Amino acid sequence: QVQLVESGGGLVQPGGSLRLSCAASGSIFSIYTMGWYRQAPGKQRELVAFITSGGSTVYSDSVKGRFAISGDNAMSTVYLQMNSLKPEDTAVYYCNADSSLRVDGYWGQGTQVTVSS
């Protein structure tokens, strides 16, 4: 089993920054990618970014150049630095871990990010 706990969400003005953190515990040896997804009201959950155990990263087009994902080699913690935030970034952000122990991976409880003046 893998447990994921997110932190760092909140209210920020347009153009501001936030940093999300996701701490993994349990069988972290089984994790091969960690990522962030988000879900806005009335919309489907969408990929924001992910990072592999080898350090490769992938971003959605909507956040490329504004967000940066990082993590440690042990895949115990992953961060999402969000800059130049826009109102359309408002959503619940979920941490995800792909693991050899579970086909559909593991999810955190989510953290709210609200971008508003």
ABEGO torsion letter per residue (X at the ends): XBBBBBBGBEBBBBGBBBBBBBBBBEBAAABABBBBBBBBBGBBBBBABBBBAAGBBBBBAAABGABBBBBBAAGABBBBBBBGBBAAABBBBBBBBBBAABAAEBBBAEBBBBBBX
